Amino acid sequence: MTDIHVRRMTPDDADAVSVLEKRCFSVPWSRASFWEEASQKDACYLVALAGEEIIGYAGVWILGTEGHISNVAVDPAHRGQ
């Protein structure tokens, strides 16, 4: 089993996240819409990686002392691990 690590999403991740979005959702966000959301100052998006492959991501809006989860996806091949 490959180690999984998590880091903050960067603009370079947008293409891989867009592909993952299409695997996970029947009505995926577009690449442009996704990155517009992820790049907002009050948003925090993280990616989960197995080696160098992005296998999941999560986004949250930080609103004062609360967080609002905006999106979560895990590659179907990596779910349940």
Secondary structure, DSSP 8 states (H G I E B T S, - for coil): ---EEEEE--GGGHHHHHHHHHHH-SS---HHHHHHHHTSTTEEEEEEEETTEEEEEEEEEEETTEEEEEEEEE-GGGTT-
